[in-house]
């Protein structure tokens, strides 16, 4: 006789199903993705499709969620901007902002790469167990974002524009809170330093557009944060509140997640380590081989075009990508495609901030037998990828040298 489900368990299951009953399935082209979880929906892009476009089409951009997707009405949407810092020179108050208010501001666009901090978590899981969605290398995408500088909105709300103002003598933070439930807290929230937001060159936006169209629900409709050069966990979607405050966010996803814990930390003792280490901010240097894929078979003795992406954080530019055909013993330069500023002489201006990824390619004239392809990138800060993965409990920021050992077969003779 089959045992029945306990009433409490059945109730919890029904509640979960009800939460996810209004997912935007019509927006999801599932053939472009490897789905890692259905509820909440988490899917990474298939690698060979990522490198077909410098600006990633919306229906190929990876999707990362911590709960059900809110179904918000754009025209009636409102968010609050709260100035909650304890400083005599700045009045504590709150203002409400709607879509029509945003449309009155100057609009900006930025092409910026968004990368999940858990990108390539599978490489750390291969060492020992980790906590989190087991992502491959497909949780990085490059989009054109349109919106309104958060700095301008905060200045309008009374935050001093001049970074030399005494208000900035004490470090302050900007917290972003989103609509909807989250799996580990009552809602999703995160924060970044106020000083970073107030630098107009950092292009932190309240974005309403992606690739020239309104945001889709999966990507934060009607408004989300775009924080170029910073991990995706800080790009809060479905904005409900922006708060200037004296400390970083107390939310789970700031305090008890998205940190690199030391190697002795694990599921049993991690609570003692969370308070000791900083929340992740800037992306690290990263590169990935998208073609050939690990299950692809390439012909020896024939030419082949290796392709991939590379990125870095904090506005640092990727200055080169190197490729090895012998597992990292010897290296050669790849051809890099990027968008970048130029100086008065038409040369690349390395001092300019860089927010987009680069795509790269490397032509093999004749594929050798037992070919092990590796890639590594360098950025304008002199950073490169470590030879070996560095394990951590949350499985974040894996940027070790990327290896692919494709199947090979002798070229057929006609």
C-alpha positions as a Markdown table, in Angstrom:
| # | Residue | x | y | z |
|---|---|---|---|---|
| 1 | Unk | 0.0 | 0.0 | 0.0 |
| 2 | Unk | 1.4 | 3.4 | -1.0 |
| 3 | Unk | 2.1 | 5.8 | 1.8 |
| 4 | Unk | 0.4 | 9.2 | 1.6 |
| 5 | Unk | 2.2 | 12.5 | 1.7 |
| 6 | Unk | 2.0 | 14.2 | 5.1 |
| 7 | Unk | -0.4 | 17.1 | 5.2 |
| 8 | Unk | 2.3 | 19.6 | 6.0 |
| 9 | Unk | 4.5 | 18.4 | 3.1 |
| 10 | Unk | 1.6 | 18.5 | 0.7 |
| 11 | Unk | 0.7 | 22.0 | 1.8 |
| 12 | Unk | 4.3 | 23.2 | 1.3 |
| 13 | Unk | 4.5 | 21.6 | -2.2 |
| 14 | Unk | 1.2 | 23.2 | -3.3 |
| 15 | Unk | 2.4 | 26.6 | -2.0 |
| 16 | Unk | 5.6 | 26.2 | -4.0 |
| 17 | Unk | 3.7 | 25.2 | -7.1 |
| 18 | Unk | 1.4 | 28.2 | -6.7 |
| 19 | Unk | 4.3 | 30.6 | -6.4 |
| 20 | Unk | 5.6 | 29.5 | -9.8 |
| 21 | Unk | 2.3 | 29.3 | -11.6 |
| 22 | Unk | 2.8 | 32.6 | -13.4 |
| 23 | Unk | 6.3 | 32.2 | -14.9 |
| 24 | Unk | 7.0 | 33.9 | -18.3 |
| 25 | Unk | 7.6 | 30.7 | -20.3 |
| 26 | Unk | 6.7 | 32.4 | -23.5 |
| 27 | Unk | 9.8 | 34.6 | -23.1 |
| 28 | Unk | 12.2 | 31.6 | -22.8 |
| 29 | Unk | 13.7 | 30.1 | -25.9 |
| 30 | Unk | 14.7 | 26.8 | -24.2 |
| 31 | Unk | 16.6 | 25.5 | -27.2 |
| 32 | Unk | 19.2 | 28.2 | -26.5 |
| 33 | Unk | 19.8 | 27.1 | -22.9 |
| 34 | Unk | 21.0 | 24.4 | -20.5 |
| 35 | Unk | 18.4 | 24.5 | -17.8 |
| 36 | Unk | 19.9 | 24.0 | -14.4 |
| 37 | Unk | 16.7 | 24.4 | -12.3 |
| 38 | Unk | 13.1 | 24.9 | -13.2 |
| 39 | Unk | 11.9 | 26.4 | -9.9 |
| 40 | Unk | 13.3 | 29.0 | -9.5 |
| 41 | Unk | 14.2 | 29.2 | -13.2 |
| 42 | Unk | 18.0 | 29.1 | -13.8 |
| 43 | Unk | 19.5 | 28.5 | -17.2 |
| 44 | Unk | 22.8 | 29.2 | -18.8 |
| 45 | Unk | 23.5 | 29.8 | -22.5 |
| 46 | Unk | 24.9 | 27.1 | -24.8 |
| 47 | Unk | 28.5 | 28.0 | -25.4 |
| 48 | Unk | 28.6 | 27.7 | -29.2 |
| 49 | Unk | 25.7 | 30.2 | -29.4 |
| 50 | Unk | 27.3 | 32.7 | -27.1 |
| 51 | Unk | 30.1 | 33.6 | -29.5 |
| 52 | Unk | 27.8 | 34.2 | -32.5 |
| 53 | Unk | 27.1 | 37.8 | -31.4 |
| 54 | Unk | 29.2 | 40.4 | -29.6 |
| 55 | Unk | 26.0 | 41.8 | -28.1 |
| 56 | Unk | 24.2 | 38.7 | -26.7 |
| 57 | Unk | 20.6 | 38.5 | -28.0 |
| 58 | Unk | 18.1 | 38.7 | -25.1 |
| 59 | Unk | 16.8 | 35.1 | -25.9 |
| 60 | Unk | 20.4 | 33.8 | -25.4 |
| 61 | Unk | 21.3 | 35.8 | -22.3 |
| 62 | Unk | 21.6 | 33.6 | -19.2 |
| 63 | Unk | 18.9 | 33.7 | -16.6 |
| 64 | Unk | 19.6 | 33.7 | -12.8 |
| 65 | Unk | 16.7 | 33.8 | -10.3 |
| 66 | Unk | 16.4 | 33.2 | -6.5 |
| 67 | Unk | 12.6 | 33.0 | -6.6 |
| 68 | Unk | 9.5 | 33.3 | -8.7 |
| 69 | Unk | 9.3 | 36.0 | -11.3 |
| 70 | Unk | 7.2 | 39.0 | -10.2 |
| 71 | Unk | 4.5 | 40.1 | -12.7 |
| 72 | Unk | 4.6 | 43.9 | -12.3 |
| 73 | Unk | 2.6 | 46.5 | -14.1 |
| 74 | Unk | 5.0 | 48.9 | -15.7 |
| 75 | Unk | 2.9 | 52.1 | -16.0 |
| 76 | Unk | 1.8 | 52.0 | -12.4 |
| 77 | Unk | 5.2 | 50.7 | -11.0 |
| 78 | Unk | 6.7 | 52.8 | -8.2 |
| 79 | Unk | 10.0 | 52.5 | -6.2 |
| 80 | Unk | 11.2 | 54.5 | -3.3 |
| 81 | Unk | 14.5 | 56.3 | -2.9 |
| 82 | Unk | 15.4 | 56.6 | 0.8 |
| 83 | Unk | 18.2 | 58.7 | 2.3 |
| 84 | Unk | 18.7 | 57.0 | 5.6 |
| 85 | Unk | 22.3 | 57.9 | 6.4 |
| 86 | Unk | 22.9 | 59.6 | 9.8 |
| 87 | Unk | 24.6 | 62.8 | 8.7 |
| 88 | Unk | 23.7 | 66.3 | 9.8 |
| 89 | Unk | 24.4 | 67.8 | 6.4 |
| 90 | Unk | 22.0 | 65.5 | 4.6 |
| 91 | Unk | 18.3 | 65.3 | 5.5 |
| 92 | Unk | 16.8 | 61.8 | 6.0 |
| 93 | Unk | 13.8 | 61.4 | 3.8 |
| 94 | Unk | 12.1 | 59.3 | 1.1 |
| 95 | Unk | 10.8 | 60.0 | -2.4 |
| 96 | Unk | 8.7 | 57.9 | -4.7 |
| 97 | Unk | 9.7 | 57.5 | -8.3 |
| 98 | Unk | 7.6 | 56.0 | -11.2 |
| 99 | Unk | 8.3 | 55.2 | -14.8 |
| 100 | Unk | 7.1 | 58.7 | -15.9 |
| 101 | Unk | 9.6 | 60.3 | -13.5 |
| 102 | Unk | 12.4 | 58.3 | -15.0 |
| 103 | Unk | 11.5 | 59.3 | -18.5 |
| 104 | Unk | 12.1 | 63.0 | -17.6 |
| 105 | Unk | 15.8 | 62.2 | -16.9 |
| 106 | Unk | 18.7 | 62.0 | -19.3 |
| 107 | Unk | 19.0 | 58.5 | -20.7 |
| 108 | Unk | 22.3 | 56.7 | -21.0 |
| 109 | Unk | 23.3 | 53.4 | -22.7 |
| 110 | Unk | 26.2 | 51.1 | -21.8 |
| 111 | Unk | 27.3 | 47.8 | -23.3 |
| 112 | Unk | 28.3 | 45.8 | -20.3 |
| 113 | Unk | 28.9 | 42.1 | -19.5 |
| 114 | Unk | 26.9 | 40.5 | -16.8 |
| 115 | Unk | 28.5 | 37.5 | -15.1 |
| 116 | Unk | 27.1 | 35.3 | -12.3 |
| 117 | Unk | 29.7 | 34.9 | -9.5 |
| 118 | Unk | 29.0 | 31.2 | -9.7 |
| 119 | Unk | 30.1 | 31.0 | -13.4 |
| 120 | Unk | 32.1 | 27.8 | -13.8 |
| 121 | Unk | 31.1 | 26.4 | -10.4 |
| 122 | Unk | 31.2 | 22.9 | -12.0 |
| 123 | Unk | 35.0 | 23.2 | -12.0 |
| 124 | Unk | 35.1 | 23.6 | -8.2 |
| 125 | Unk | 32.5 | 20.9 | -7.7 |
| 126 | Unk | 34.9 | 18.6 | -9.5 |
| 127 | Unk | 37.4 | 19.1 | -6.6 |
| 128 | Unk | 34.8 | 18.6 | -3.8 |
| 129 | Unk | 31.2 | 19.5 | -3.0 |
| 130 | Unk | 30.1 | 23.1 | -3.2 |
| 131 | Unk | 26.9 | 24.9 | -2.2 |
| 132 | Unk | 24.9 | 26.4 | -5.1 |
| 133 | Unk | 23.5 | 25.9 | -8.6 |
| 134 | Unk | 26.1 | 23.9 | -10.5 |
| 135 | Unk | 26.8 | 26.2 | -13.4 |
| 136 | Unk | 29.0 | 25.6 | -16.3 |
| 137 | Unk | 30.8 | 28.5 | -18.1 |
| 138 | Unk | 27.6 | 29.9 | -19.7 |
| 139 | Unk | 26.5 | 32.4 | -17.1 |
| 140 | Unk | 28.2 | 35.4 | -18.8 |
| 141 | Unk | 26.5 | 37.5 | -21.4 |
| 142 | Unk | 27.1 | 40.9 | -23.0 |
| 143 | Unk | 24.1 | 43.3 | -23.5 |
| 144 | Unk | 23.3 | 46.9 | -24.4 |
| 145 | Unk | 21.6 | 48.4 | -21.4 |
| 146 | Unk | 19.5 | 51.6 | -21.5 |
| 147 | Unk | 18.4 | 53.6 | -18.5 |
| 148 | Unk | 19.1 | 56.4 | -16.1 |
| 149 | Unk | 22.2 | 57.2 | -14.0 |
| 150 | Unk | 21.6 | 56.3 | -10.4 |
| 151 | Unk | 24.0 | 59.1 | -9.5 |
| 152 | Unk | 21.8 | 61.7 | -11.1 |
| 153 | Unk | 18.7 | 60.3 | -9.2 |
| 154 | Unk | 20.5 | 60.4 | -5.9 |
| 155 | Unk | 21.8 | 64.0 | -6.4 |
| 156 | Unk | 18.2 | 65.0 | -7.2 |
| 157 | Unk | 17.2 | 63.3 | -3.9 |
| 158 | Unk | 19.7 | 65.4 | -1.9 |
| 159 | Unk | 22.9 | 63.3 | -1.9 |
| 160 | Unk | 26.0 | 65.6 | -2.4 |
| 161 | Unk | 27.4 | 65.5 | -5.9 |
| 162 | Unk | 30.9 | 66.4 | -4.9 |
| 163 | Unk | 32.9 | 63.4 | -3.6 |
| 164 | Unk | 35.0 | 65.8 | -1.5 |
| 165 | Unk | 31.9 | 66.7 | 0.6 |
| 166 | Unk | 32.3 | 65.8 | 4.3 |
| 167 | Unk | 29.3 | 63.4 | 3.7 |
| 168 | Unk | 31.8 | 61.0 | 2.1 |
| 169 | Unk | 34.3 | 61.1 | 4.9 |
| 170 | Unk | 32.5 | 58.0 | 6.3 |
| 171 | Unk | 32.0 | 55.1 | 3.9 |
| 172 | Unk | 28.3 | 54.7 | 2.9 |
| 173 | Unk | 26.4 | 52.2 | 0.9 |
| 174 | Unk | 23.5 | 52.0 | -1.5 |
| 175 | Unk | 21.1 | 49.1 | -0.9 |
| 176 | Unk | 18.8 | 47.8 | -3.7 |
| 177 | Unk | 15.7 | 45.8 | -2.8 |
| 178 | Unk | 13.6 | 44.0 | -5.3 |
| 179 | Unk | 9.9 | 42.9 | -5.5 |
| 180 | Unk | 9.0 | 39.3 | -5.0 |
| 181 | Unk | 10.0 | 36.4 | -2.7 |
| 182 | Unk | 13.5 | 34.9 | -2.5 |
| 183 | Unk | 14.5 | 31.4 | -1.5 |
| 184 | Unk | 16.8 | 32.4 | 1.4 |
| 185 | Unk | 15.2 | 35.6 | 2.7 |
| 186 | Unk | 11.9 | 37.5 | 2.7 |
| 187 | Unk | 13.1 | 39.3 | -0.5 |
| 188 | Unk | 16.2 | 39.8 | -2.6 |
| 189 | Unk | 18.4 | 42.8 | -1.7 |
| 190 | Unk | 22.1 | 43.7 | -2.0 |
| 191 | Unk | 24.3 | 46.8 | -1.8 |
| 192 | Unk | 27.4 | 48.4 | -3.3 |
| 193 | Unk | 29.5 | 51.3 | -2.0 |
| 194 | Unk | 27.9 | 54.8 | -2.5 |
| 195 | Unk | 31.3 | 56.2 | -3.7 |
| 196 | Unk | 31.2 | 53.8 | -6.6 |
| 197 | Unk | 27.7 | 54.8 | -7.6 |
| 198 | Unk | 28.5 | 58.5 | -7.4 |
| 199 | Unk | 31.4 | 58.4 | -9.9 |
| 200 | Unk | 29.6 | 59.2 | -13.2 |
| 201 | Unk | 32.2 | 57.2 | -15.2 |
| 202 | Unk | 31.0 | 54.0 | -13.5 |
| 203 | Unk | 27.7 | 54.1 | -15.3 |
| 204 | Unk | 25.5 | 52.5 | -12.6 |
| 205 | Unk | 22.1 | 52.7 | -14.1 |
| 206 | Unk | 18.5 | 52.1 | -13.2 |
| 207 | Unk | 17.8 | 50.3 | -16.4 |
| 208 | Unk | 14.5 | 49.9 | -18.2 |
| 209 | Unk | 15.8 | 48.6 | -21.6 |
| 210 | Unk | 17.9 | 45.7 | -22.7 |
| 211 | Unk | 19.2 | 45.5 | -26.3 |
| 212 | Unk | 16.9 | 48.4 | -27.4 |
| 213 | Unk | 13.7 | 46.9 | -26.0 |
| 214 | Unk | 11.9 | 47.0 | -22.7 |
| 215 | Unk | 13.2 | 44.6 | -20.1 |
| 216 | Unk | 11.6 | 41.2 | -20.1 |
| 217 | Unk | 10.2 | 39.9 | -16.9 |
| 218 | Unk | 13.1 | 37.4 | -16.5 |
| 219 | Unk | 15.6 | 40.3 | -16.8 |
| 220 | Unk | 13.9 | 42.6 | -14.3 |
| 221 | Unk | 10.9 | 44.4 | -15.9 |
| 222 | Unk | 10.1 | 47.2 | -15.4 |
| 223 | Unk | 13.4 | 48.4 | -13.8 |
| 224 | Unk | 16.6 | 46.9 | -12.5 |
| 225 | Unk | 20.1 | 47.9 | -11.5 |
| 226 | Unk | 23.0 | 47.7 | -14.0 |
| 227 | Unk | 26.3 | 47.9 | -12.2 |
| 228 | Unk | 29.0 | 47.4 | -14.8 |
| 229 | Unk | 32.2 | 45.6 | -13.7 |
| 230 | Unk | 30.5 | 44.2 | -10.6 |
| 231 | Unk | 29.2 | 40.6 | -10.0 |
| 232 | Unk | 25.7 | 39.9 | -11.1 |
| 233 | Unk | 24.4 | 39.4 | -7.6 |
| 234 | Unk | 24.5 | 43.2 | -7.1 |
| 235 | Unk | 22.4 | 43.9 | -10.3 |
| 236 | Unk | 19.1 | 43.7 | -8.4 |
| 237 | Unk | 16.0 | 43.2 | -10.6 |
| 238 | Unk | 12.3 | 44.3 | -10.2 |
| 239 | Unk | 13.3 | 47.4 | -8.1 |
| 240 | Unk | 11.2 | 48.2 | -5.1 |
| 241 | Unk | 13.5 | 50.4 | -3.0 |
| 242 | Unk | 16.9 | 52.2 | -3.3 |
| 243 | Unk | 18.3 | 53.2 | 0.1 |
| 244 | Unk | 21.4 | 55.2 | 1.0 |
| 245 | Unk | 22.6 | 54.0 | 4.4 |
| 246 | Unk | 25.6 | 53.8 | 6.7 |
| 247 | Unk | 26.2 | 50.1 | 6.4 |
| 248 | Unk | 26.0 | 47.5 | 3.7 |
| 249 | Unk | 22.8 | 45.5 | 3.2 |
| 250 | Unk | 21.9 | 43.1 | 6.0 |
| 251 | Unk | 20.1 | 40.8 | 3.5 |
| 252 | Unk | 21.1 | 37.1 | 3.3 |
| 253 | Unk | 22.6 | 37.6 | -0.2 |
| 254 | Unk | 25.0 | 40.2 | 1.1 |
| 255 | Unk | 25.9 | 38.9 | 4.5 |
| 256 | Unk | 25.7 | 35.1 | 4.1 |
| 257 | Unk | 26.4 | 34.5 | 0.5 |
| 258 | Unk | 28.6 | 35.6 | -2.4 |
| 259 | Unk | 31.8 | 35.6 | -0.5 |
| 260 | Unk | 35.0 | 33.6 | -1.0 |
| 261 | Unk | 35.5 | 31.7 | 2.2 |
| 262 | Unk | 38.8 | 30.1 | 3.2 |
| 263 | Unk | 39.3 | 26.4 | 2.3 |
| 264 | Unk | 38.6 | 25.1 | 5.8 |
| 265 | Unk | 35.0 | 26.6 | 5.6 |
| 266 | Unk | 32.2 | 24.1 | 4.8 |
| 267 | Unk | 28.5 | 23.6 | 5.4 |
| 268 | Unk | 29.0 | 22.6 | 9.0 |
| 269 | Unk | 31.1 | 25.6 | 10.1 |
| 270 | Unk | 30.5 | 28.4 | 7.6 |
| 271 | Unk | 28.5 | 30.5 | 10.0 |
| 272 | Unk | 31.6 | 31.4 | 11.9 |
| 273 | Unk | 33.4 | 32.5 | 8.6 |
| 274 | Unk | 30.7 | 34.7 | 6.9 |
| 275 | Unk | 31.2 | 37.8 | 9.2 |
| 276 | Unk | 35.0 | 37.7 | 8.7 |
| 277 | Unk | 35.2 | 38.2 | 4.9 |
| 278 | Unk | 34.0 | 40.9 | 2.5 |
| 279 | Unk | 31.1 | 40.7 | 0.1 |
| 280 | Unk | 32.2 | 40.2 | -3.4 |
| 281 | Unk | 32.1 | 43.2 | -5.7 |
| 282 | Unk | 34.3 | 43.4 | -8.8 |
| 283 | Unk | 34.5 | 40.7 | -11.4 |
| 284 | Unk | 37.8 | 38.9 | -11.8 |
| 285 | Unk | 39.7 | 38.2 | -15.0 |
| 286 | Unk | 38.1 | 35.4 | -16.9 |
| 287 | Unk | 38.2 | 33.6 | -20.2 |
| 288 | Unk | 36.4 | 30.6 | -21.7 |
| 289 | Unk | 36.6 | 28.4 | -24.8 |
| 290 | Unk | 33.2 | 28.2 | -26.4 |
| 291 | Unk | 34.3 | 26.3 | -29.6 |
| 292 | Unk | 35.2 | 23.5 | -29.6 |
| 293 | Unk | 32.7 | 22.3 | -26.9 |
| 294 | Unk | 33.9 | 19.4 | -24.8 |
| 295 | Unk | 31.8 | 16.9 | -26.7 |
| 296 | Unk | 32.7 | 18.2 | -30.1 |
| 297 | Unk | 34.9 | 16.0 | -32.4 |
| 298 | Unk | 37.4 | 17.9 | -34.6 |
| 299 | Unk | 39.6 | 16.5 | -37.4 |
| 300 | Unk | 43.3 | 16.2 | -37.0 |
| 301 | Unk | 45.4 | 17.6 | -39.8 |
| 302 | Unk | 42.7 | 20.1 | -40.7 |
| 303 | Unk | 42.3 | 23.8 | -39.8 |
| 304 | Unk | 40.0 | 24.8 | -37.0 |
| 305 | Unk | 38.9 | 28.1 | -35.5 |
| 306 | Unk | 38.9 | 28.2 | -31.7 |
| 307 | Unk | 36.5 | 30.8 | -30.3 |
| 308 | Unk | 35.7 | 32.1 | -26.9 |
| 309 | Unk | 35.0 | 35.1 | -24.6 |
| 310 | Unk | 37.0 | 37.0 | -22.0 |
| 311 | Unk | 36.1 | 39.6 | -19.5 |
| 312 | Unk | 37.3 | 41.5 | -16.4 |
| 313 | Unk | 35.9 | 43.7 | -13.7 |
| 314 | Unk | 36.2 | 47.1 | -12.1 |
| 315 | Unk | 36.5 | 48.8 | -15.5 |
| 316 | Unk | 39.8 | 47.0 | -16.3 |
| 317 | Unk | 40.2 | 46.1 | -20.0 |
| 318 | Unk | 41.2 | 42.7 | -21.3 |
| 319 | Unk | 44.5 | 43.4 | -23.0 |
| 320 | Unk | 45.1 | 40.0 | -24.5 |
| 321 | Unk | 44.0 | 36.4 | -24.7 |
| 322 | Unk | 46.5 | 33.6 | -25.0 |
| 323 | Unk | 45.9 | 30.1 | -26.3 |
| 324 | Unk | 47.8 | 26.9 | -25.8 |
| 325 | Unk | 47.4 | 23.6 | -27.8 |
| 326 | Unk | 49.5 | 21.6 | -25.4 |
| 327 | Unk | 47.6 | 22.1 | -22.2 |
| 328 | Unk | 49.5 | 25.2 | -21.1 |
| 329 | Unk | 53.1 | 24.4 | -21.9 |
| 330 | Unk | 53.4 | 27.0 | -24.7 |
| 331 | Unk | 51.2 | 29.9 | -25.5 |
| 332 | Unk | 50.3 | 32.1 | -28.5 |
| 333 | Unk | 48.2 | 35.2 | -28.9 |
| 334 | Unk | 44.6 | 35.0 | -30.0 |
| 335 | Unk | 42.9 | 37.6 | -32.2 |
| 336 | Unk | 40.6 | 39.8 | -30.0 |
| 337 | Unk | 37.5 | 41.7 | -31.0 |
| 338 | Unk | 36.4 | 44.5 | -28.6 |
| 339 | Unk | 34.9 | 47.9 | -28.4 |
| 340 | Unk | 37.2 | 50.5 | -26.9 |
| 341 | Unk | 38.0 | 54.2 | -26.7 |
| 342 | Unk | 40.9 | 55.7 | -28.7 |
| 343 | Unk | 43.3 | 58.5 | -28.0 |
| 344 | Unk | 44.0 | 61.5 | -30.2 |
| 345 | Unk | 46.4 | 59.5 | -32.2 |
| 346 | Unk | 43.9 | 56.7 | -33.0 |
| 347 | Unk | 45.6 | 54.3 | -30.6 |
| 348 | Unk | 43.7 | 52.4 | -27.9 |
| 349 | Unk | 43.2 | 54.5 | -24.7 |
| 350 | Unk | 44.0 | 52.0 | -22.0 |
| 351 | Unk | 43.0 | 54.4 | -19.2 |
| 352 | Unk | 39.4 | 54.4 | -20.3 |
| 353 | Unk | 37.0 | 52.2 | -18.4 |
| 354 | Unk | 35.9 | 49.0 | -20.1 |
| 355 | Unk | 32.6 | 47.3 | -19.3 |
| 356 | Unk | 32.0 | 44.9 | -22.2 |
| 357 | Unk | 33.5 | 41.5 | -22.8 |
| 358 | Unk | 35.7 | 40.7 | -25.7 |
| 359 | Unk | 35.3 | 37.8 | -28.1 |
| 360 | Unk | 38.4 | 36.1 | -29.4 |
| 361 | Unk | 39.5 | 33.5 | -31.9 |
| 362 | Unk | 42.6 | 31.5 | -32.7 |
| 363 | Unk | 43.1 | 29.6 | -36.0 |
| 364 | Unk | 44.8 | 26.2 | -35.8 |
| 365 | Unk | 46.3 | 25.6 | -39.2 |
| 366 | Unk | 46.5 | 21.8 | -38.6 |
| 367 | Unk | 44.9 | 20.2 | -35.5 |
| 368 | Unk | 47.4 | 18.0 | -33.8 |
| 369 | Unk | 46.6 | 14.6 | -32.3 |
| 370 | Unk | 45.8 | 14.5 | -28.6 |
| 371 | Unk | 45.1 | 18.2 | -28.7 |
| 372 | Unk | 44.5 | 19.9 | -25.3 |
| 373 | Unk | 43.4 | 23.5 | -25.8 |
| 374 | Unk | 43.8 | 26.0 | -23.0 |
| 375 | Unk | 43.1 | 29.8 | -22.8 |
| 376 | Unk | 44.0 | 32.5 | -20.4 |
| 377 | Unk | 43.3 | 36.3 | -20.4 |
| 378 | Unk | 45.2 | 39.3 | -19.0 |
| 379 | Unk | 43.8 | 42.6 | -18.1 |
| 380 | Unk | 45.1 | 46.2 | -17.9 |
| 381 | Unk | 45.8 | 45.8 | -14.2 |
| 382 | Unk | 48.3 | 43.0 | -14.9 |
| 383 | Unk | 45.9 | 40.3 | -13.6 |
| 384 | Unk | 45.8 | 36.8 | -15.2 |
| 385 | Unk | 44.1 | 33.5 | -14.5 |
| 386 | Unk | 45.6 | 31.0 | -12.0 |
| 387 | Unk | 46.8 | 27.7 | -13.4 |
| 388 | Unk | 44.7 | 25.7 | -10.9 |
| 389 | Unk | 41.2 | 26.3 | -9.5 |
| 390 | Unk | 41.0 | 27.5 | -5.9 |
| 391 | Unk | 38.1 | 25.7 | -4.1 |
| 392 | Unk | 35.7 | 27.6 | -1.8 |
| 393 | Unk | 32.5 | 26.4 | -0.2 |
| 394 | Unk | 30.2 | 28.6 | -2.2 |
| 395 | Unk | 31.9 | 27.7 | -5.5 |
| 396 | Unk | 32.3 | 31.3 | -6.6 |
| 397 | Unk | 34.8 | 33.3 | -8.8 |
| 398 | Unk | 36.4 | 30.2 | -10.4 |
| 399 | Unk | 38.6 | 31.8 | -13.1 |
| 400 | Unk | 41.4 | 29.2 | -13.5 |
| 401 | Unk | 43.0 | 28.6 | -16.9 |
| 402 | Unk | 40.2 | 27.1 | -19.0 |
| 403 | Unk | 40.9 | 23.7 | -20.7 |
| 404 | Unk | 39.1 | 21.7 | -23.4 |
| 405 | Unk | 40.3 | 18.4 | -24.6 |
| 406 | Unk | 38.1 | 17.7 | -27.6 |
| 407 | Unk | 37.7 | 14.4 | -29.3 |
| 408 | Unk | 39.8 | 14.1 | -32.4 |
| 409 | Unk | 39.5 | 12.0 | -35.5 |
| 410 | Unk | 41.7 | 11.6 | -38.5 |
| 411 | Unk | 40.5 | 13.6 | -41.5 |
| 412 | Unk | 38.9 | 11.4 | -44.1 |
| 413 | Unk | 40.6 | 11.1 | -47.5 |
| 414 | Unk | 38.6 | 11.6 | -50.6 |
